[in-house]
């Protein structure tokens, strides 16, 4: 019998309303966990490329 897979992803398998979220420091809007950010959710700061670019431009 094969071993069970390791613990599920941080937000995977949850309803969208139950997934973790953060507030974007540039636009101030909340954004939720996405599969794309699965491996580096702790280091995600901005909701989009546009906000990341705006943060770099103002720095």
C-alpha positions in Angstrom: 0.0 0.0 0.0 1.5 3.4 -1.0 2.3 5.9 1.7 0.0 8.9 1.9 1.2 12.1 0.4 2.8 14.7 2.6 0.6 17.5 4.2 -1.5 19.4 1.7 -0.5 22.8 0.4 -1.0 25.8 2.7 -4.2 27.0 0.9 -4.9 24.1 -1.5 -8.0 22.1 -0.9 -9.7 24.9 1.1 -12.6 27.0 0.0 -11.5 30.4 -1.3 -13.1 32.1 1.7 -11.0 30.0 4.1 -7.6 30.5 2.3 -5.0 32.8 4.0 -4.9 36.4 2.8 -2.6 39.5 3.1 -2.9 43.2 2.6 -0.9 44.7 -0.3 1.3 47.6 1.1 1.0 49.6 -2.1 -2.7 49.6 -3.0 -4.0 48.5 0.4 -6.3 45.9 -1.0 -6.5 42.3 0.4 -5.3 39.4 -1.7 -5.7 35.7 -1.2 -3.4 32.7 -1.4 -3.0 31.4 -5.0 -1.6 28.1 -6.2 1.1 30.1 -8.1 2.4 31.3 -4.7 2.4 27.9 -3.0 6.1 27.5 -2.5 6.9 31.1 -1.4 3.7 32.4 0.2 5.7 33.7 3.2 7.8 36.0 0.9 4.9 37.3 -1.2 4.3 41.0 -0.4 2.5 42.5 -3.4 -0.8 41.5 -5.0 0.4 42.1 -8.6 3.3 42.9 -10.8 2.0 46.4 -11.1 2.1 47.0 -7.3 5.6 45.4 -7.2 6.8 47.8 -9.9 5.2 50.8 -8.2 7.0 49.9 -5.0 10.4 49.7 -6.8 9.7 53.0 -8.6 9.0 54.8 -5.4 12.0 53.4 -3.5 
